[in-house]
Structures are given as C-alpha cells and as structure tokens.
C-alpha cells in the first residue's frame, strides 16, 4: 500500500494536486493561502500566493490595490508619500501640501533645496539678488520692501557714500561726520585750505566749503586796525566796528593814552581814535 501524502492542515490527499511546502510540511493551495497569506490593507482580501504583493510600513497590498488616494494612479513603480495613512503620488502630495515658489510659481518638490523667509518659499536657484540676479543661496542678504539684495549690491545701491571720496564705508554710520546733512569719512572731512582733519575741531565754512578757524581767519576775516590780526568772532570774541574799520574789543583803545574806549565816547583823528580827554587837549 502506498504512503499517504496529505495536506498538513486539511488532511486531503495532495496526489495530483499543486501544493506548497512550508516548514517541511506540505499544504494545499487553499490551506496555504488561508494560513499564511497577508490581507490587503486596501480591499481586505487575502493576497494569494501567486499574486504580486507590495508592503509599506507593516501594511500589505495587492499590486493593483497600491494606488494614489487622490488620483487613483498605480504606485507600484512610482515615488509616493503617506499623509495621515493615505498614500499619495508625488504630484498629488505636492499640489495639496507642498509650497509654491513665489518667484516661478512652481511647486517646491519634497527633498529639493529651498529657502524660506517671511512666510514665503523659493527654490534655491530662484532666490536671487534683485540687482545682479545672482543666486543668494546661504549668503547674507538685505530685504528692501519686496526686493532682496546681496550685501555688495545693497551697499553699492543704498549705502551712504562719502561726499569727498564717493566711496562706501561702514565707518560712515559709526565714527563718520555729517556736515550739511551729507556723510563724510572722518579722514576725508578736512580744511579746504590746509587739509587738517576737522572732526572734533571747531570749524566754519565759506561757500559750503569747510575751513579750520586759522585758515578762515587768514583768508577771509577782517583784520584788527590795532594789532592786524584776524577778527573772527569765534569763541565768544567781541569786536568793535566803526565805518570801514574793526578792532578786537581789547584793542579798541585811545591811540594816545591807551585807555579802553569800549562803551565810552571817542573821536576819530585821521587814522587815530582818541578818548575825550586826549581830544580836548589838542
């Protein structure tokens, strides 16, 4: 009598039938599928031994059930994303959840390099300087309203320039000089005549040009009739003016007795000025 060759589960004979060996035990096809096959997460039916099975995060699918939740496209050979347990193809995921580049209005695909600023998103290659049109990337930039500039272009376009040398410098905002609402480098703000630096010094101007007090006095100030030195009026110095002549207040004295004539009556005598007594004795 021949040996029996039965399904290990249902005990029916396997002679002349297809079977599957598992752990050294034979099973008929229906028993093998019911005992060992996974259930499709989509249609809830068994995934037979002869079906192509796909799995993702401990979930199993028939090949034809592994599809995009939105457009029903097969995901068997396509990149996909899971969102709240729903499978989405890349196109549907991007249209629903990904940001759009504010420059080109195209989707910023997941995994691509991007920049985000003030609630907006750009492709890395779309975030460019408004002036030179070069990608800014990870470099520093300066926003101006809805425009963005790389630092060199912003300084060239907007940063203050020295009135004298026309160059841009950070020292114009820290340690520079402002004269007539115009910026100057400290080393550029000099006397028009002698070129001495005027930063921190008393100075005056003529025809919008700055001068140190010494140069201004020697070039433009009237001379004291008595000592021939410039009369500038700077530093609180007072002076006396009579006709077309001027005197420092200490120099305004009687030409004969040298008494001060400030606040007193006096009498001109040719090029001289005399006090009342000296004039009376003439």
C-alpha beads as a LAMMPS data file, in Angstrom:
LAMMPS data file: protein, C-alpha beads

282 atoms
281 bonds

1 atom types
1 bond types

-500.0 500.0 xlo xhi
-500.0 500.0 ylo yhi
-500.0 500.0 zlo zhi

Masses

1 110.0

Atoms # bond

1 1 1 0.000 0.000 0.000
2 1 1 1.452 3.455 -0.984
3 1 1 2.337 6.034 1.726
4 1 1 -0.156 8.830 2.256
5 1 1 0.754 12.353 1.093
6 1 1 -1.801 14.686 2.611
7 1 1 -2.168 18.456 3.306
8 1 1 -0.859 19.080 6.784
9 1 1 -3.926 21.197 7.590
10 1 1 -6.998 19.707 5.926
11 1 1 -5.536 16.179 5.572
12 1 1 -6.786 15.857 1.999
13 1 1 -4.569 13.952 -0.370
14 1 1 -2.128 16.005 -2.395
15 1 1 -1.541 13.379 -5.052
16 1 1 -2.081 15.013 -8.453
17 1 1 -2.563 18.475 -6.872
18 1 1 -0.416 21.574 -6.533
19 1 1 0.934 22.167 -3.080
20 1 1 3.383 24.425 -1.212
21 1 1 5.985 23.201 1.232
22 1 1 6.334 25.331 4.401
23 1 1 8.477 24.398 7.400
24 1 1 8.882 20.883 5.980
25 1 1 5.109 20.455 5.847
26 1 1 3.035 20.293 2.631
27 1 1 -0.128 22.372 2.205
28 1 1 -2.737 22.502 -0.473
29 1 1 -3.072 25.884 -2.124
30 1 1 -6.350 26.940 -0.385
31 1 1 -4.996 25.982 3.041
32 1 1 -1.658 27.673 2.434
33 1 1 -3.345 30.937 1.363
34 1 1 -5.728 30.916 4.337
35 1 1 -2.972 30.147 6.835
36 1 1 -0.027 32.167 5.606
37 1 1 -1.165 34.871 3.157
38 1 1 -1.427 38.519 4.247
39 1 1 -4.615 40.537 3.985
40 1 1 -4.611 43.517 1.626
41 1 1 -4.936 46.740 3.595
42 1 1 -6.998 48.274 0.813
43 1 1 -9.548 45.618 -0.259
44 1 1 -9.273 43.453 2.884
45 1 1 -8.975 40.267 0.800
46 1 1 -6.196 37.702 1.028
47 1 1 -3.156 38.241 -1.126
48 1 1 -2.783 34.860 -2.807
49 1 1 0.493 33.016 -3.162
50 1 1 0.612 33.736 -6.877
51 1 1 -0.175 37.495 -6.592
52 1 1 2.466 40.226 -6.519
53 1 1 2.470 41.615 -3.010
54 1 1 3.610 45.098 -2.005
55 1 1 4.079 46.292 1.549
56 1 1 4.707 49.622 3.235
57 1 1 5.077 50.279 6.979
58 1 1 3.698 46.872 8.026
59 1 1 0.788 47.193 5.607
60 1 1 0.341 44.791 2.686
61 1 1 -1.314 45.405 -0.670
62 1 1 -2.213 43.685 -3.876
63 1 1 -0.267 45.299 -6.675
64 1 1 -3.446 46.621 -8.245
65 1 1 -4.635 47.995 -4.849
66 1 1 -1.451 50.012 -4.204
67 1 1 -2.757 53.285 -5.680
68 1 1 -2.823 57.029 -5.031
69 1 1 -5.688 58.017 -2.723
70 1 1 -6.415 61.156 -4.808
71 1 1 -5.891 60.329 -8.495
72 1 1 -6.006 56.511 -8.298
73 1 1 -2.699 56.200 -10.150
74 1 1 -0.781 52.963 -9.519
75 1 1 2.090 53.487 -7.101
76 1 1 3.726 50.118 -7.768
77 1 1 6.641 51.715 -9.638
78 1 1 6.166 55.374 -8.652
79 1 1 7.547 57.514 -5.816
80 1 1 4.872 58.227 -3.222
81 1 1 4.226 59.780 0.187
82 1 1 1.980 58.809 3.069
83 1 1 -0.225 61.504 4.580
84 1 1 -2.484 60.515 7.521
85 1 1 -2.255 56.852 6.426
86 1 1 -3.349 57.764 2.891
87 1 1 -0.952 57.014 0.037
88 1 1 -0.387 59.901 -2.382
89 1 1 1.675 60.123 -5.557
90 1 1 4.214 62.939 -5.597
91 1 1 2.121 65.127 -7.890
92 1 1 -0.973 64.941 -5.667
93 1 1 1.049 65.422 -2.494
94 1 1 2.800 68.497 -3.870
95 1 1 -0.403 70.030 -5.180
96 1 1 -2.082 69.588 -1.813
97 1 1 0.658 70.067 0.754
98 1 1 3.841 71.500 -0.779
99 1 1 4.668 75.196 -1.035
100 1 1 4.911 77.103 -4.278
101 1 1 7.952 79.163 -5.159
102 1 1 6.950 82.844 -5.079
103 1 1 9.368 83.588 -7.920
104 1 1 8.438 80.971 -10.543
105 1 1 5.058 79.862 -9.119
106 1 1 6.071 76.194 -9.421
107 1 1 5.854 73.516 -6.738
108 1 1 8.845 73.155 -4.421
109 1 1 9.232 69.391 -4.557
110 1 1 9.878 67.485 -1.315
111 1 1 13.581 66.914 -0.775
112 1 1 14.695 69.778 -3.009
113 1 1 16.768 72.640 -1.652
114 1 1 14.669 75.669 -0.793
115 1 1 14.762 78.953 1.110
116 1 1 12.070 80.296 3.386
117 1 1 11.807 83.896 4.533
118 1 1 8.944 85.938 5.993
119 1 1 6.427 83.188 5.305
120 1 1 7.400 82.739 1.631
121 1 1 9.284 79.924 -0.095
122 1 1 11.730 79.924 -3.010
123 1 1 13.618 77.292 -4.959
124 1 1 17.271 77.777 -4.083
125 1 1 18.012 78.892 -7.645
126 1 1 15.054 81.308 -7.698
127 1 1 16.111 83.317 -4.635
128 1 1 18.281 85.863 -6.423
129 1 1 19.595 89.381 -5.843
130 1 1 17.276 91.995 -7.341
131 1 1 20.269 93.897 -8.709
132 1 1 22.849 91.399 -10.003
133 1 1 20.381 88.487 -10.468
134 1 1 22.857 86.047 -8.908
135 1 1 21.531 83.318 -6.561
136 1 1 21.928 84.401 -2.937
137 1 1 21.935 80.861 -1.536
138 1 1 23.168 80.764 2.050
139 1 1 24.894 84.157 1.847
140 1 1 23.722 87.193 3.795
141 1 1 21.115 89.393 2.151
142 1 1 19.237 92.597 2.899
143 1 1 15.489 92.945 2.214
144 1 1 14.086 96.198 0.875
145 1 1 10.285 96.111 0.656
146 1 1 9.553 93.121 -1.626
147 1 1 13.075 93.001 -3.050
148 1 1 16.171 91.221 -1.783
149 1 1 19.770 92.264 -2.332
150 1 1 23.114 90.612 -1.738
151 1 1 25.218 92.731 0.610
152 1 1 27.633 94.124 -2.059
153 1 1 24.759 95.222 -4.323
154 1 1 22.804 96.770 -1.452
155 1 1 25.806 98.780 -0.296
156 1 1 26.508 99.888 -3.860
157 1 1 22.890 100.962 -4.374
158 1 1 21.764 102.282 -0.982
159 1 1 24.636 102.668 1.474
160 1 1 25.798 106.252 2.116
161 1 1 28.835 107.438 0.165
162 1 1 31.429 109.839 1.415
163 1 1 30.819 113.309 -0.040
164 1 1 34.518 113.721 -0.797
165 1 1 35.868 110.328 -1.944
166 1 1 32.483 108.862 -3.066
167 1 1 33.365 105.502 -1.531
168 1 1 31.047 103.358 0.601
169 1 1 32.237 102.558 4.084
170 1 1 30.704 101.203 7.274
171 1 1 32.564 103.928 9.171
172 1 1 30.139 106.464 7.702
173 1 1 27.477 105.224 10.110
174 1 1 29.877 104.663 13.012
175 1 1 32.547 107.285 13.517
176 1 1 31.896 109.321 10.388
177 1 1 30.981 113.008 10.136
178 1 1 27.717 114.548 8.966
179 1 1 28.010 118.069 7.559
180 1 1 25.147 119.843 5.822
181 1 1 23.205 116.533 6.028
182 1 1 25.907 114.802 3.980
183 1 1 28.155 111.916 5.164
184 1 1 31.945 112.164 5.231
185 1 1 34.672 109.780 6.302
186 1 1 36.428 111.205 9.345
187 1 1 39.705 111.313 7.436
188 1 1 38.026 112.986 4.429
189 1 1 36.476 115.849 6.377
190 1 1 39.383 118.313 6.219
191 1 1 40.018 122.030 5.942
192 1 1 39.651 123.170 2.351
193 1 1 42.893 125.147 2.614
194 1 1 45.389 123.326 4.874
195 1 1 43.812 119.825 4.740
196 1 1 43.860 119.415 8.521
197 1 1 41.212 116.988 9.796
198 1 1 38.243 118.882 11.229
199 1 1 36.479 116.029 13.069
200 1 1 36.215 117.061 16.712
201 1 1 37.546 120.568 15.961
202 1 1 35.854 123.963 15.715
203 1 1 35.440 124.984 12.091
204 1 1 33.428 127.282 9.867
205 1 1 32.522 127.397 6.197
206 1 1 32.531 129.658 3.191
207 1 1 30.613 128.842 0.006
208 1 1 29.685 125.473 1.589
209 1 1 33.361 124.537 1.981
210 1 1 34.697 123.806 5.498
211 1 1 37.713 125.664 6.925
212 1 1 39.612 125.451 10.162
213 1 1 39.391 128.694 12.155
214 1 1 43.003 129.612 11.499
215 1 1 42.733 129.330 7.716
216 1 1 39.375 131.036 7.603
217 1 1 40.734 133.938 9.649
218 1 1 43.826 134.369 7.492
219 1 1 41.945 134.036 4.212
220 1 1 38.657 135.815 4.788
221 1 1 38.418 137.574 8.163
222 1 1 38.851 141.333 8.502
223 1 1 41.961 142.500 10.305
224 1 1 42.051 144.398 13.540
225 1 1 43.016 148.018 12.966
226 1 1 45.313 147.931 16.007
227 1 1 47.043 144.513 16.013
228 1 1 46.458 143.489 12.395
229 1 1 45.309 140.025 13.485
230 1 1 42.115 138.440 12.050
231 1 1 38.802 139.252 13.674
232 1 1 36.788 136.022 13.546
233 1 1 34.215 136.420 16.272
234 1 1 34.663 132.702 17.159
235 1 1 34.880 131.519 20.731
236 1 1 32.738 134.384 22.018
237 1 1 35.243 137.080 20.987
238 1 1 33.663 140.550 20.678
239 1 1 34.765 143.300 18.343
240 1 1 34.098 146.949 17.568
241 1 1 33.244 148.227 14.112
242 1 1 33.421 151.879 13.059
243 1 1 32.955 152.990 9.483
244 1 1 35.102 150.579 7.476
245 1 1 37.442 149.686 10.337
246 1 1 37.255 146.934 13.002
247 1 1 39.019 146.309 16.300
248 1 1 39.177 143.449 18.786
249 1 1 37.432 144.692 21.887
250 1 1 40.677 144.685 23.950
251 1 1 42.432 146.545 21.111
252 1 1 39.880 149.342 20.958
253 1 1 41.877 151.921 22.947
254 1 1 42.845 155.561 22.677
255 1 1 45.712 155.939 20.215
256 1 1 47.407 158.445 22.540
257 1 1 46.843 157.308 26.160
258 1 1 45.755 153.691 25.523
259 1 1 42.676 153.922 27.753
260 1 1 39.902 151.495 26.695
261 1 1 37.233 153.130 24.575
262 1 1 34.734 150.239 24.889
263 1 1 31.412 151.706 25.987
264 1 1 32.923 155.253 26.043
265 1 1 32.734 158.135 23.680
266 1 1 35.627 158.598 21.257
267 1 1 36.741 160.924 18.485
268 1 1 38.347 159.950 15.168
269 1 1 41.508 161.867 14.280
270 1 1 42.677 160.741 10.872
271 1 1 43.790 157.162 11.330
272 1 1 43.740 157.585 15.086
273 1 1 40.902 157.335 17.614
274 1 1 41.095 159.415 20.747
275 1 1 39.357 159.499 24.072
276 1 1 37.506 162.636 25.140
277 1 1 40.382 163.934 27.305
278 1 1 43.075 163.454 24.650
279 1 1 40.901 165.034 22.025
280 1 1 40.231 168.033 24.307
281 1 1 43.928 168.621 24.850
282 1 1 44.632 169.001 21.170

Bonds

1 1 1 2
2 1 2 3
3 1 3 4
4 1 4 5
5 1 5 6
6 1 6 7
7 1 7 8
8 1 8 9
9 1 9 10
10 1 10 11
11 1 11 12
12 1 12 13
13 1 13 14
14 1 14 15
15 1 15 16
16 1 16 17
17 1 17 18
18 1 18 19
19 1 19 20
20 1 20 21
21 1 21 22
22 1 22 23
23 1 23 24
24 1 24 25
25 1 25 26
26 1 26 27
27 1 27 28
28 1 28 29
29 1 29 30
30 1 30 31
31 1 31 32
32 1 32 33
33 1 33 34
34 1 34 35
35 1 35 36
36 1 36 37
37 1 37 38
38 1 38 39
39 1 39 40
40 1 40 41
41 1 41 42
42 1 42 43
43 1 43 44
44 1 44 45
45 1 45 46
46 1 46 47
47 1 47 48
48 1 48 49
49 1 49 50
50 1 50 51
51 1 51 52
52 1 52 53
53 1 53 54
54 1 54 55
55 1 55 56
56 1 56 57
57 1 57 58
58 1 58 59
59 1 59 60
60 1 60 61
61 1 61 62
62 1 62 63
63 1 63 64
64 1 64 65
65 1 65 66
66 1 66 67
67 1 67 68
68 1 68 69
69 1 69 70
70 1 70 71
71 1 71 72
72 1 72 73
73 1 73 74
74 1 74 75
75 1 75 76
76 1 76 77
77 1 77 78
78 1 78 79
79 1 79 80
80 1 80 81
81 1 81 82
82 1 82 83
83 1 83 84
84 1 84 85
85 1 85 86
86 1 86 87
87 1 87 88
88 1 88 89
89 1 89 90
90 1 90 91
91 1 91 92
92 1 92 93
93 1 93 94
94 1 94 95
95 1 95 96
96 1 96 97
97 1 97 98
98 1 98 99
99 1 99 100
100 1 100 101
101 1 101 102
102 1 102 103
103 1 103 104
104 1 104 105
105 1 105 106
106 1 106 107
107 1 107 108
108 1 108 109
109 1 109 110
110 1 110 111
111 1 111 112
112 1 112 113
113 1 113 114
114 1 114 115
115 1 115 116
116 1 116 117
117 1 117 118
118 1 118 119
119 1 119 120
120 1 120 121
121 1 121 122
122 1 122 123
123 1 123 124
124 1 124 125
125 1 125 126
126 1 126 127
127 1 127 128
128 1 128 129
129 1 129 130
130 1 130 131
131 1 131 132
132 1 132 133
133 1 133 134
134 1 134 135
135 1 135 136
136 1 136 137
137 1 137 138
138 1 138 139
139 1 139 140
140 1 140 141
141 1 141 142
142 1 142 143
143 1 143 144
144 1 144 145
145 1 145 146
146 1 146 147
147 1 147 148
148 1 148 149
149 1 149 150
150 1 150 151
151 1 151 152
152 1 152 153
153 1 153 154
154 1 154 155
155 1 155 156
156 1 156 157
157 1 157 158
158 1 158 159
159 1 159 160
160 1 160 161
161 1 161 162
162 1 162 163
163 1 163 164
164 1 164 165
165 1 165 166
166 1 166 167
167 1 167 168
168 1 168 169
169 1 169 170
170 1 170 171
171 1 171 172
172 1 172 173
173 1 173 174
174 1 174 175
175 1 175 176
176 1 176 177
177 1 177 178
178 1 178 179
179 1 179 180
180 1 180 181
181 1 181 182
182 1 182 183
183 1 183 184
184 1 184 185
185 1 185 186
186 1 186 187
187 1 187 188
188 1 188 189
189 1 189 190
190 1 190 191
191 1 191 192
192 1 192 193
193 1 193 194
194 1 194 195
195 1 195 196
196 1 196 197
197 1 197 198
198 1 198 199
199 1 199 200
200 1 200 201
201 1 201 202
202 1 202 203
203 1 203 204
204 1 204 205
205 1 205 206
206 1 206 207
207 1 207 208
208 1 208 209
209 1 209 210
210 1 210 211
211 1 211 212
212 1 212 213
213 1 213 214
214 1 214 215
215 1 215 216
216 1 216 217
217 1 217 218
218 1 218 219
219 1 219 220
220 1 220 221
221 1 221 222
222 1 222 223
223 1 223 224
224 1 224 225
225 1 225 226
226 1 226 227
227 1 227 228
228 1 228 229
229 1 229 230
230 1 230 231
231 1 231 232
232 1 232 233
233 1 233 234
234 1 234 235
235 1 235 236
236 1 236 237
237 1 237 238
238 1 238 239
239 1 239 240
240 1 240 241
241 1 241 242
242 1 242 243
243 1 243 244
244 1 244 245
245 1 245 246
246 1 246 247
247 1 247 248
248 1 248 249
249 1 249 250
250 1 250 251
251 1 251 252
252 1 252 253
253 1 253 254
254 1 254 255
255 1 255 256
256 1 256 257
257 1 257 258
258 1 258 259
259 1 259 260
260 1 260 261
261 1 261 262
262 1 262 263
263 1 263 264
264 1 264 265
265 1 265 266
266 1 266 267
267 1 267 268
268 1 268 269
269 1 269 270
270 1 270 271
271 1 271 272
272 1 272 273
273 1 273 274
274 1 274 275
275 1 275 276
276 1 276 277
277 1 277 278
278 1 278 279
279 1 279 280
280 1 280 281
281 1 281 282
